[in-house]
Amino acid sequence: MVNGTSSVQALEGKTLYLKVFRDDDMHTIDSARVVHGRFRFSGVMDSTVMANVFLDSASVMPLVLEDGRVEMKIGEIIQSATGTPLNDSLSRFIQRKMQIDAQMAELPHRETEMIMDGMDHELIKSRLIQEARELSAQSDRLITRFIISNYNNVLGPGIFMILTNGLEYPILNPQIEEILSDAPPYFLNNPYVKEYIKAAEANMKKIHEY
């Protein structure tokens, strides 16, 4: 069971959909209307699975459906699902990722402050480019290490799916190659991961031939 609360006024009265990846697509397994900031998902699963909460076609947040009672909170800044081991781990990961994203989003504001302080424009540009690169590298390392540390449970393939869905098309870049290099059978045989690798290898072959 998933008990949820929302402090986002725009969600009041809206219907949220709980979906899982199956047969190459996302399938709704339950839905719940947000009433007075509260909602609830329930049902029976025969195994632990990664899921996503959607509002219409937009993903709100991921969570894990596993034994136990999950408490979900949806806010303007923080989203979390806690109360079970894998969800607690996922929430810590999401919060750290959001911290890095917030630092990245702050860079334009810092640029304005530096300009107002009279700093040299080239120095500002150089410094912020370096900071952006470092934050991007931190984000990549966080995601890579989290997937690797969760090779043998649903979090590994689940976060890999979220990572690769952000790409224009399946590809084997250095980050993905690092993730796949020592991956165990559980991870590699996941239906989504398996199909991604197949498509990415085909695309890489076309790129090299071109």
VOSE-685218 format. One line per field, with one value per atom (N, C-alpha, C): x, y, z; atom name; residue in one letter; residue number from 1. Coordinates in nm, 2 decimals. Layout:
<atoms>
u [X;...]
v [Y;...]
w [Z;...]
atom [CA;...]
rest [A;...]
nr [NUM;...]
</atoms>
This chain:
<atoms>
u [0.08;0.00;0.09;0.04;0.11;0.02;0.05;-0.02;0.05;-0.02;0.05;-0.01;0.07;0.02;0.09;0.01;0.06;0.04;0.14;0.13;0.13;0.12;0.11;-0.03;-0.07;-0.21;-0.26;-0.17;-0.22;-0.26;-0.22;-0.26;-0.39;-0.44;-0.57;-0.68;-0.75;-0.86;-0.81;-0.68;-0.63;-0.62;-0.61;-0.59;-0.45;-0.39;-0.25;-0.26;-0.16;-0.16;-0.03;-0.05;0.07;0.10;0.22;0.25;0.38;0.38;0.50;0.54;0.66;0.71;0.69;0.61;0.59;0.56;0.62;0.59;0.63;0.74;0.79;0.71;0.63;0.55;0.52;0.47;0.43;0.28;0.24;0.10;0.05;-0.07;-0.13;-0.18;-0.14;-0.19;-0.28;-0.29;-0.38;-0.39;-0.49;-0.50;-0.56;-0.54;-0.59;-0.61;-0.73;-0.75;-0.70;-0.64;-0.59;-0.70;-0.74;-0.85;-0.80;-0.81;-0.76;-0.61;-0.54;-0.39;-0.35;-0.45;-0.42;-0.46;-0.39;-0.42;-0.37;-0.42;-0.37;-0.37;-0.26;-0.26;-0.26;-0.32;-0.32;-0.33;-0.30;-0.30;-0.21;-0.20;-0.12;-0.02;0.11;0.21;0.28;0.32;0.38;0.53;0.59;0.73;0.76;0.88;0.92;0.94;0.88;0.90;0.92;0.99;1.00;0.88;0.83;0.71;0.73;0.63;0.63;0.49;0.49;0.36;0.35;0.24;0.22;0.10;0.11;0.00;-0.02;-0.13;-0.15;-0.03;0.05;0.16;0.30;0.29;0.42;0.45;0.57;0.62;0.64;0.58;0.59;0.71;0.72;0.83;0.83;0.95;0.96;0.94;0.91;0.91;0.92;0.94;0.95;0.83;0.76;0.65;0.71;0.72;0.78;0.70;0.73;0.65;0.67;0.56;0.57;0.48;0.47;0.39;0.47;0.44;0.52;0.45;0.52;0.47;0.53;0.44;0.48;0.45;0.54;0.52;0.56;0.46;0.49;0.48;0.59;0.60;0.65;0.65;0.71;0.85;0.93;1.07;1.11;1.05;1.09;0.98;1.02;0.94;1.01;0.93;1.00;0.90;0.95;0.87;0.96;0.91;0.99;0.91;0.98;0.91;0.95;1.02;1.07;1.22;1.30;1.44;1.48;1.42;1.46;1.41;1.29;1.24;1.32;1.37;1.45;1.58;1.64;1.76;1.74;1.63;1.59;1.57;1.50;1.48;1.61;1.70;1.83;1.90;1.90;1.96;1.89;1.76;1.68;1.71;1.72;1.75;1.89;1.99;2.12;2.12;2.05;2.05;1.98;1.88;1.81;1.90;1.98;2.07;2.17;2.22;2.32;2.24;2.12;2.05;2.02;1.99;1.96;2.09;2.21;2.33;2.35;2.32;2.33;2.24;2.11;2.02;2.05;2.14;2.18;2.28;2.35;2.46;2.43;2.31;2.28;2.26;2.20;2.19;2.33;2.42;2.55;2.63;2.60;2.66;2.61;2.49;2.43;2.50;2.52;2.58;2.72;2.80;2.94;2.95;2.85;2.85;2.83;2.73;2.70;2.81;2.90;3.01;3.13;3.11;3.22;3.33;3.31;3.41;3.42;3.54;3.57;3.48;3.43;3.33;3.40;3.52;3.59;3.62;3.65;3.68;3.55;3.44;3.31;3.27;3.29;3.25;3.34;3.47;3.56;3.52;3.50;3.47;3.34;3.24;3.10;3.10;3.18;3.19;3.25;3.36;3.43;3.33;3.26;3.17;3.06;3.01;2.90;2.96;3.08;3.14;3.16;3.20;3.22;3.09;2.98;2.85;2.79;2.81;2.77;2.84;2.97;3.05;3.00;2.97;2.92;2.79;2.70;2.57;2.59;2.68;2.71;2.76;2.85;2.91;2.81;2.72;2.61;2.53;2.48;2.39;2.46;2.58;2.66;2.68;2.73;2.75;2.63;2.52;2.39;2.34;2.35;2.31;2.40;2.53;2.62;2.60;2.57;2.55;2.42;2.33;2.20;2.18;2.29;2.29;2.18;2.18;2.10;1.97;1.91;1.77;1.71;1.58;1.51;1.55;1.62;1.67;1.77;1.86;1.96;1.90;1.82;1.75;1.66;1.59;1.49;1.55;1.66;1.73;1.80;1.85;1.91;1.81;1.68;1.57;1.55;1.55;1.53;1.64;1.77;1.89;1.88;1.85;1.86;1.74;1.63;1.51;1.54;1.64;1.67;1.76;1.80;1.89;1.80;1.86;1.79;1.76;1.85;1.83;1.93;1.91;2.00;2.14;2.24;2.38;2.46;2.59;2.68;2.79;2.75;2.85;2.94;3.04;3.13;3.06;2.96;2.89;2.82;2.75;2.67;2.76;2.87;2.97;3.03;3.05;3.10;3.00;2.87;2.76;2.75;2.77;2.75;2.87;2.99;3.11;3.12;3.07;3.08;2.94;2.84;2.70;2.68;2.61;2.58;2.46;2.43;2.32;2.18;2.16;2.03;2.00;2.10;2.09;2.08;2.17;2.18;2.06;1.99;1.88;1.75;1.75;1.63;1.58;1.45;1.39;1.43;1.41;1.44;1.59;1.68;1.82;1.87;1.81;1.85;1.81;1.69;1.65;1.73;1.76;1.84;1.98;2.04;2.18;2.17;2.07;2.05;2.04;1.95;1.93;2.05;2.12;2.24;2.35;2.37;2.48;2.45;2.32;2.29;2.31;2.28;2.30;2.45;2.53;2.68;2.74;2.69;2.74;2.71;2.59;2.55;2.64;2.66;2.75;2.89;2.94;3.08;3.09;2.98;2.98;2.97;2.89;2.87;3.00]
v [-0.12;0.00;0.12;0.23;0.35;0.46;0.53;0.64;0.77;0.86;0.98;1.11;1.21;1.35;1.44;1.54;1.64;1.78;1.86;2.01;2.09;2.03;2.10;2.13;2.26;2.30;2.26;2.26;2.23;2.08;2.00;1.86;1.83;1.92;1.90;1.87;1.76;1.72;1.64;1.64;1.57;1.42;1.34;1.19;1.16;1.08;1.03;0.89;0.85;0.71;0.64;0.52;0.44;0.34;0.35;0.27;0.19;0.08;-0.01;-0.04;-0.06;-0.10;-0.25;-0.28;-0.42;-0.42;-0.53;-0.55;-0.42;-0.37;-0.25;-0.12;-0.11;0.01;0.03;0.15;0.18;0.14;0.06;0.02;0.07;0.12;0.17;0.05;0.04;-0.07;-0.01;0.12;0.18;0.33;0.39;0.54;0.59;0.72;0.78;0.93;0.98;1.12;1.19;1.30;1.38;1.46;1.43;1.49;1.55;1.68;1.75;1.71;1.70;1.68;1.53;1.44;1.30;1.21;1.10;1.00;0.86;0.76;0.62;0.53;0.45;0.34;0.21;0.11;-0.02;-0.13;-0.25;-0.36;-0.47;-0.58;-0.69;-0.71;-0.72;-0.75;-0.88;-0.96;-1.09;-1.08;-0.96;-0.94;-0.79;-0.76;-0.62;-0.56;-0.44;-0.38;-0.23;-0.17;-0.02;0.03;0.14;0.20;0.35;0.42;0.56;0.62;0.73;0.80;0.91;0.91;1.00;1.09;1.21;1.30;1.32;1.26;1.25;1.18;1.24;1.17;1.21;1.29;1.34;1.26;1.22;1.14;1.24;1.21;1.29;1.24;1.11;1.06;0.91;0.85;0.70;0.65;0.52;0.46;0.31;0.23;0.09;0.03;-0.07;-0.14;-0.27;-0.27;-0.38;-0.40;-0.51;-0.54;-0.43;-0.39;-0.28;-0.16;-0.07;0.05;0.17;0.22;0.33;0.46;0.56;0.69;0.79;0.84;0.93;1.07;1.16;1.30;1.37;1.46;1.53;1.68;1.75;1.89;1.97;2.10;2.18;2.16;2.13;2.12;1.97;1.91;1.77;1.67;1.56;1.44;1.32;1.24;1.13;1.02;0.90;0.78;0.70;0.68;0.62;0.51;0.44;0.34;0.20;0.18;0.04;0.06;-0.05;-0.03;0.03;-0.03;0.02;0.17;0.20;0.33;0.43;0.39;0.48;0.51;0.41;0.43;0.51;0.49;0.57;0.72;0.74;0.88;0.95;0.89;0.95;0.99;0.90;0.93;1.05;1.05;1.16;1.29;1.29;1.42;1.47;1.38;1.43;1.48;1.41;1.45;1.59;1.61;1.74;1.85;1.82;1.92;1.96;1.87;1.90;1.98;1.94;2.01;2.16;2.17;2.31;2.40;2.34;2.41;2.45;2.36;2.39;2.51;2.50;2.60;2.74;2.74;2.86;2.94;2.87;2.93;3.06;3.07;3.20;3.32;3.29;3.39;3.43;3.34;3.37;3.46;3.43;3.51;3.65;3.67;3.81;3.88;3.81;3.87;3.91;3.82;3.85;3.97;3.98;4.10;4.23;4.22;4.34;4.38;4.28;4.30;4.36;4.36;4.42;4.33;4.20;4.10;4.10;4.06;4.05;3.95;3.98;3.89;3.76;3.76;3.64;3.55;3.61;3.54;3.47;3.55;3.49;3.37;3.39;3.28;3.16;3.17;3.06;2.99;3.07;3.01;2.93;2.99;2.92;2.80;2.80;2.69;2.57;2.60;2.50;2.45;2.53;2.49;2.40;2.44;2.36;2.22;2.21;2.09;2.00;2.06;1.98;1.93;2.01;1.97;1.86;1.87;1.77;1.64;1.64;1.52;1.46;1.54;1.49;1.42;1.48;1.41;1.28;1.28;1.15;1.04;1.08;0.99;0.94;1.02;0.98;0.88;0.91;0.81;0.68;0.69;0.57;0.48;0.54;0.46;0.40;0.48;0.43;0.31;0.31;0.20;0.08;0.10;-0.01;-0.07;0.01;-0.04;-0.11;-0.10;-0.16;-0.25;-0.31;-0.40;-0.51;-0.56;-0.69;-0.67;-0.55;-0.52;-0.43;-0.40;-0.33;-0.18;-0.13;0.01;0.03;-0.07;-0.06;-0.04;-0.14;-0.12;-0.01;0.02;0.13;0.27;0.30;0.42;0.43;0.31;0.31;0.35;0.30;0.34;0.49;0.55;0.69;0.77;0.72;0.78;0.78;0.67;0.65;0.71;0.72;0.79;0.94;0.99;1.13;1.15;1.04;1.05;1.06;1.12;1.14;1.01;0.91;0.78;0.69;0.55;0.46;0.47;0.49;0.50;0.45;0.41;0.36;0.47;0.56;0.67;0.62;0.69;0.64;0.61;0.69;0.66;0.53;0.50;0.38;0.26;0.28;0.17;0.13;0.23;0.20;0.12;0.16;0.09;-0.05;-0.08;-0.21;-0.30;-0.24;-0.32;-0.44;-0.42;-0.53;-0.57;-0.54;-0.57;-0.72;-0.77;-0.91;-0.95;-1.08;-1.13;-1.07;-1.05;-0.99;-0.86;-0.77;-0.64;-0.65;-0.73;-0.74;-0.81;-0.90;-0.97;-0.90;-0.78;-0.70;-0.67;-0.69;-0.67;-0.53;-0.42;-0.29;-0.28;-0.32;-0.31;-0.39;-0.51;-0.60;-0.53;-0.47;-0.41;-0.28;-0.21;-0.09;-0.12;-0.22;-0.26;-0.30;-0.38;-0.42;-0.30;-0.20;-0.09;0.00;0.02;0.10;0.05;-0.08;-0.15;-0.13;-0.14;-0.12;0.02;0.12;0.26;0.29;0.23;0.26;0.20;0.09;0.03;0.12;0.17;0.27;0.39;0.44;0.56;0.54;0.42;0.39;0.36;0.30;0.28;0.41;0.50;0.64;0.72]
w [0.00;0.00;0.00;-0.08;-0.08;-0.04;0.08;0.13;0.09;0.02;-0.03;0.02;0.03;0.06;-0.04;-0.07;-0.17;-0.12;-0.12;-0.09;-0.21;-0.33;-0.45;-0.49;-0.48;-0.50;-0.64;-0.74;-0.87;-0.89;-0.79;-0.80;-0.73;-0.66;-0.59;-0.69;-0.67;-0.75;-0.88;-0.90;-1.02;-0.99;-1.09;-1.08;-1.11;-1.02;-1.04;-1.08;-1.17;-1.22;-1.18;-1.12;-1.08;-1.20;-1.26;-1.37;-1.36;-1.42;-1.42;-1.57;-1.59;-1.73;-1.75;-1.86;-1.89;-2.04;-2.11;-2.25;-2.33;-2.30;-2.38;-2.36;-2.26;-2.24;-2.09;-2.06;-1.92;-1.91;-1.81;-1.79;-1.66;-1.66;-1.53;-1.45;-1.32;-1.24;-1.13;-1.11;-1.02;-1.04;-0.99;-1.00;-0.87;-0.84;-0.72;-0.74;-0.69;-0.70;-0.58;-0.60;-0.48;-0.42;-0.30;-0.23;-0.09;-0.08;0.04;0.07;-0.04;-0.03;0.00;-0.01;0.02;-0.10;-0.11;-0.21;-0.17;-0.23;-0.19;-0.31;-0.32;-0.42;-0.34;-0.40;-0.34;-0.44;-0.40;-0.50;-0.45;-0.53;-0.50;-0.61;-0.58;-0.68;-0.64;-0.74;-0.71;-0.69;-0.71;-0.70;-0.68;-0.63;-0.62;-0.75;-0.78;-0.91;-0.89;-0.99;-0.99;-1.06;-1.01;-1.07;-1.08;-1.14;-1.15;-1.13;-1.07;-1.05;-1.17;-1.24;-1.35;-1.33;-1.38;-1.39;-1.54;-1.60;-1.74;-1.80;-1.89;-1.95;-1.89;-1.79;-1.72;-1.60;-1.59;-1.47;-1.36;-1.24;-1.12;-1.04;-1.02;-0.94;-0.94;-0.93;-0.92;-0.78;-0.76;-0.63;-0.66;-0.55;-0.56;-0.49;-0.55;-0.49;-0.43;-0.30;-0.23;-0.10;-0.03;0.10;0.19;0.26;0.35;0.32;0.40;0.38;0.34;0.22;0.16;0.19;0.24;0.26;0.15;0.07;-0.04;-0.01;-0.04;-0.02;-0.15;-0.20;-0.32;-0.29;-0.30;-0.28;-0.40;-0.39;-0.50;-0.52;-0.41;-0.42;-0.39;-0.29;-0.25;-0.28;-0.34;-0.36;-0.29;-0.22;-0.15;-0.14;-0.13;-0.10;0.00;0.12;0.22;0.30;0.38;0.47;0.44;0.33;0.29;0.25;0.26;0.23;0.10;-0.01;-0.14;-0.17;-0.11;-0.13;-0.05;0.07;0.15;0.07;0.01;-0.07;-0.19;-0.26;-0.37;-0.34;-0.22;-0.18;-0.15;-0.08;-0.06;-0.19;-0.28;-0.41;-0.48;-0.48;-0.55;-0.48;-0.35;-0.28;-0.31;-0.32;-0.36;-0.50;-0.59;-0.73;-0.74;-0.66;-0.67;-0.61;-0.52;-0.46;-0.57;-0.65;-0.75;-0.86;-0.90;-1.00;-0.95;-0.83;-0.77;-0.78;-0.76;-0.77;-0.92;-1.01;-1.15;-1.19;-1.14;-1.17;-1.11;-1.01;-0.95;-1.02;-1.12;-1.19;-1.26;-1.33;-1.40;-1.30;-1.18;-1.08;-1.03;-1.01;-0.97;-1.07;-1.20;-1.31;-1.30;-1.27;-1.26;-1.14;-1.03;-0.91;-0.94;-1.01;-1.04;-1.14;-1.23;-1.32;-1.24;-1.15;-1.07;-0.98;-0.94;-0.86;-0.94;-1.07;-1.15;-1.19;-1.18;-1.22;-1.37;-1.42;-1.56;-1.63;-1.74;-1.81;-1.85;-1.90;-1.94;-1.82;-1.71;-1.58;-1.53;-1.54;-1.50;-1.59;-1.72;-1.81;-1.78;-1.76;-1.74;-1.61;-1.50;-1.37;-1.37;-1.43;-1.43;-1.53;-1.63;-1.72;-1.65;-1.57;-1.49;-1.38;-1.32;-1.21;-1.27;-1.39;-1.46;-1.49;-1.54;-1.58;-1.45;-1.34;-1.22;-1.16;-1.17;-1.12;-1.21;-1.34;-1.44;-1.41;-1.38;-1.35;-1.22;-1.12;-0.99;-1.02;-1.10;-1.13;-1.20;-1.30;-1.37;-1.27;-1.19;-1.09;-1.00;-0.95;-0.86;-0.92;-1.04;-1.11;-1.14;-1.19;-1.22;-1.10;-0.99;-0.87;-0.81;-0.82;-0.77;-0.84;-0.98;-1.06;-1.03;-1.03;-1.00;-0.86;-0.76;-0.63;-0.62;-0.72;-0.72;-0.84;-0.89;-1.00;-0.98;-0.86;-0.83;-0.77;-0.78;-0.74;-0.84;-0.83;-0.93;-0.95;-0.85;-0.86;-0.97;-0.99;-1.10;-1.23;-1.28;-1.41;-1.42;-1.30;-1.30;-1.33;-1.26;-1.28;-1.41;-1.46;-1.59;-1.70;-1.68;-1.77;-1.77;-1.65;-1.64;-1.70;-1.68;-1.74;-1.89;-1.95;-2.09;-2.16;-2.09;-2.15;-2.18;-2.11;-2.13;-2.26;-2.32;-2.44;-2.57;-2.67;-2.79;-2.86;-2.85;-2.90;-2.83;-2.83;-2.76;-2.82;-2.72;-2.76;-2.65;-2.68;-2.58;-2.56;-2.47;-2.44;-2.32;-2.28;-2.18;-2.04;-2.00;-1.88;-1.89;-2.00;-2.01;-2.03;-2.10;-2.11;-1.97;-1.89;-1.75;-1.67;-1.69;-1.62;-1.66;-1.79;-1.85;-1.83;-1.81;-1.82;-1.72;-1.60;-1.50;-1.45;-1.53;-1.49;-1.48;-1.38;-1.37;-1.45;-1.46;-1.55;-1.51;-1.37;-1.33;-1.40;-1.41;-1.47;-1.62;-1.68;-1.83;-1.89;-1.81;-1.86;-1.84;-1.77;-1.76;-1.90;-1.92;-2.06;-2.12;-2.04;-2.09;-2.12;-2.03;-2.05;-2.17;-2.18;-2.29;-2.43;-2.43;-2.56;-2.59;-2.48;-2.50;-2.55;-2.50;-2.55;-2.69;-2.73;-2.87;-2.96;-2.92;-3.01;-3.01;-2.89;-2.89;-2.97;-2.97;-3.05;-3.20;-3.23;-3.38;-3.42;-3.33;-3.36;-3.37;-3.28;-3.28;-3.41;-3.46;-3.58;-3.70;-3.70;-3.81;-3.81;-3.69;-3.67;-3.72;-3.69;-3.73;-3.88;-3.94;-4.08;-4.16;-4.10;-4.16;-4.16]
atom [N;CA;C;N;CA;C;N;CA;C;N;CA;C;N;CA;C;N;CA;C;N;CA;C;N;CA;C;N;CA;C;N;CA;C;N;CA;C;N;CA;C;N;CA;C;N;CA;C;N;CA;C;N;CA;C;N;CA;C;N;CA;C;N;CA;C;N;CA;C;N;CA;C;N;CA;C;N;CA;C;N;CA;C;N;CA;C;N;CA;C;N;CA;C;N;CA;C;N;CA;C;N;CA;C;N;CA;C;N;CA;C;N;CA;C;N;CA;C;N;CA;C;N;CA;C;N;CA;C;N;CA;C;N;CA;C;N;CA;C;N;CA;C;N;CA;C;N;CA;C;N;CA;C;N;CA;C;N;CA;C;N;CA;C;N;CA;C;N;CA;C;N;CA;C;N;CA;C;N;CA;C;N;CA;C;N;CA;C;N;CA;C;N;CA;C;N;CA;C;N;CA;C;N;CA;C;N;CA;C;N;CA;C;N;CA;C;N;CA;C;N;CA;C;N;CA;C;N;CA;C;N;CA;C;N;CA;C;N;CA;C;N;CA;C;N;CA;C;N;CA;C;N;CA;C;N;CA;C;N;CA;C;N;CA;C;N;CA;C;N;CA;C;N;CA;C;N;CA;C;N;CA;C;N;CA;C;N;CA;C;N;CA;C;N;CA;C;N;CA;C;N;CA;C;N;CA;C;N;CA;C;N;CA;C;N;CA;C;N;CA;C;N;CA;C;N;CA;C;N;CA;C;N;CA;C;N;CA;C;N;CA;C;N;CA;C;N;CA;C;N;CA;C;N;CA;C;N;CA;C;N;CA;C;N;CA;C;N;CA;C;N;CA;C;N;CA;C;N;CA;C;N;CA;C;N;CA;C;N;CA;C;N;CA;C;N;CA;C;N;CA;C;N;CA;C;N;CA;C;N;CA;C;N;CA;C;N;CA;C;N;CA;C;N;CA;C;N;CA;C;N;CA;C;N;CA;C;N;CA;C;N;CA;C;N;CA;C;N;CA;C;N;CA;C;N;CA;C;N;CA;C;N;CA;C;N;CA;C;N;CA;C;N;CA;C;N;CA;C;N;CA;C;N;CA;C;N;CA;C;N;CA;C;N;CA;C;N;CA;C;N;CA;C;N;CA;C;N;CA;C;N;CA;C;N;CA;C;N;CA;C;N;CA;C;N;CA;C;N;CA;C;N;CA;C;N;CA;C;N;CA;C;N;CA;C;N;CA;C;N;CA;C;N;CA;C;N;CA;C;N;CA;C;N;CA;C;N;CA;C;N;CA;C;N;CA;C;N;CA;C;N;CA;C;N;CA;C;N;CA;C;N;CA;C;N;CA;C;N;CA;C;N;CA;C;N;CA;C;N;CA;C;N;CA;C;N;CA;C;N;CA;C;N;CA;C;N;CA;C;N;CA;C;N;CA;C;N;CA;C;N;CA;C;N;CA;C;N;CA;C;N;CA;C;N;CA;C;N;CA;C;N;CA;C;N;CA;C;N;CA;C;N;CA;C;N;CA;C;N;CA;C;N;CA;C;N;CA;C;N;CA;C;N;CA;C;N;CA;C;N;CA;C;N;CA;C;N;CA;C;N;CA;C;N;CA;C;N;CA;C;N;CA;C;N;CA;C;N;CA;C;N;CA;C]
rest [M;M;M;V;V;V;N;N;N;G;G;G;T;T;T;S;S;S;S;S;S;V;V;V;Q;Q;Q;A;A;A;L;L;L;E;E;E;G;G;G;K;K;K;T;T;T;L;L;L;Y;Y;Y;L;L;L;K;K;K;V;V;V;F;F;F;R;R;R;D;D;D;D;D;D;D;D;D;M;M;M;H;H;H;T;T;T;I;I;I;D;D;D;S;S;S;A;A;A;R;R;R;V;V;V;V;V;V;H;H;H;G;G;G;R;R;R;F;F;F;R;R;R;F;F;F;S;S;S;G;G;G;V;V;V;M;M;M;D;D;D;S;S;S;T;T;T;V;V;V;M;M;M;A;A;A;N;N;N;V;V;V;F;F;F;L;L;L;D;D;D;S;S;S;A;A;A;S;S;S;V;V;V;M;M;M;P;P;P;L;L;L;V;V;V;L;L;L;E;E;E;D;D;D;G;G;G;R;R;R;V;V;V;E;E;E;M;M;M;K;K;K;I;I;I;G;G;G;E;E;E;I;I;I;I;I;I;Q;Q;Q;S;S;S;A;A;A;T;T;T;G;G;G;T;T;T;P;P;P;L;L;L;N;N;N;D;D;D;S;S;S;L;L;L;S;S;S;R;R;R;F;F;F;I;I;I;Q;Q;Q;R;R;R;K;K;K;M;M;M;Q;Q;Q;I;I;I;D;D;D;A;A;A;Q;Q;Q;M;M;M;A;A;A;E;E;E;L;L;L;P;P;P;H;H;H;R;R;R;E;E;E;T;T;T;E;E;E;M;M;M;I;I;I;M;M;M;D;D;D;G;G;G;M;M;M;D;D;D;H;H;H;E;E;E;L;L;L;I;I;I;K;K;K;S;S;S;R;R;R;L;L;L;I;I;I;Q;Q;Q;E;E;E;A;A;A;R;R;R;E;E;E;L;L;L;S;S;S;A;A;A;Q;Q;Q;S;S;S;D;D;D;R;R;R;L;L;L;I;I;I;T;T;T;R;R;R;F;F;F;I;I;I;I;I;I;S;S;S;N;N;N;Y;Y;Y;N;N;N;N;N;N;V;V;V;L;L;L;G;G;G;P;P;P;G;G;G;I;I;I;F;F;F;M;M;M;I;I;I;L;L;L;T;T;T;N;N;N;G;G;G;L;L;L;E;E;E;Y;Y;Y;P;P;P;I;I;I;L;L;L;N;N;N;P;P;P;Q;Q;Q;I;I;I;E;E;E;E;E;E;I;I;I;L;L;L;S;S;S;D;D;D;A;A;A;P;P;P;P;P;P;Y;Y;Y;F;F;F;L;L;L;N;N;N;N;N;N;P;P;P;Y;Y;Y;V;V;V;K;K;K;E;E;E;Y;Y;Y;I;I;I;K;K;K;A;A;A;A;A;A;E;E;E;A;A;A;N;N;N;M;M;M;K;K;K;K;K;K;I;I;I;H;H;H;E;E;E;Y;Y;Y]
nr [1;1;1;2;2;2;3;3;3;4;4;4;5;5;5;6;6;6;7;7;7;8;8;8;9;9;9;10;10;10;11;11;11;12;12;12;13;13;13;14;14;14;15;15;15;16;16;16;17;17;17;18;18;18;19;19;19;20;20;20;21;21;21;22;22;22;23;23;23;24;24;24;25;25;25;26;26;26;27;27;27;28;28;28;29;29;29;30;30;30;31;31;31;32;32;32;33;33;33;34;34;34;35;35;35;36;36;36;37;37;37;38;38;38;39;39;39;40;40;40;41;41;41;42;42;42;43;43;43;44;44;44;45;45;45;46;46;46;47;47;47;48;48;48;49;49;49;50;50;50;51;51;51;52;52;52;53;53;53;54;54;54;55;55;55;56;56;56;57;57;57;58;58;58;59;59;59;60;60;60;61;61;61;62;62;62;63;63;63;64;64;64;65;65;65;66;66;66;67;67;67;68;68;68;69;69;69;70;70;70;71;71;71;72;72;72;73;73;73;74;74;74;75;75;75;76;76;76;77;77;77;78;78;78;79;79;79;80;80;80;81;81;81;82;82;82;83;83;83;84;84;84;85;85;85;86;86;86;87;87;87;88;88;88;89;89;89;90;90;90;91;91;91;92;92;92;93;93;93;94;94;94;95;95;95;96;96;96;97;97;97;98;98;98;99;99;99;100;100;100;101;101;101;102;102;102;103;103;103;104;104;104;105;105;105;106;106;106;107;107;107;108;108;108;109;109;109;110;110;110;111;111;111;112;112;112;113;113;113;114;114;114;115;115;115;116;116;116;117;117;117;118;118;118;119;119;119;120;120;120;121;121;121;122;122;122;123;123;123;124;124;124;125;125;125;126;126;126;127;127;127;128;128;128;129;129;129;130;130;130;131;131;131;132;132;132;133;133;133;134;134;134;135;135;135;136;136;136;137;137;137;138;138;138;139;139;139;140;140;140;141;141;141;142;142;142;143;143;143;144;144;144;145;145;145;146;146;146;147;147;147;148;148;148;149;149;149;150;150;150;151;151;151;152;152;152;153;153;153;154;154;154;155;155;155;156;156;156;157;157;157;158;158;158;159;159;159;160;160;160;161;161;161;162;162;162;163;163;163;164;164;164;165;165;165;166;166;166;167;167;167;168;168;168;169;169;169;170;170;170;171;171;171;172;172;172;173;173;173;174;174;174;175;175;175;176;176;176;177;177;177;178;178;178;179;179;179;180;180;180;181;181;181;182;182;182;183;183;183;184;184;184;185;185;185;186;186;186;187;187;187;188;188;188;189;189;189;190;190;190;191;191;191;192;192;192;193;193;193;194;194;194;195;195;195;196;196;196;197;197;197;198;198;198;199;199;199;200;200;200;201;201;201;202;202;202;203;203;203;204;204;204;205;205;205;206;206;206;207;207;207;208;208;208;209;209;209;210;210;210]
</atoms>
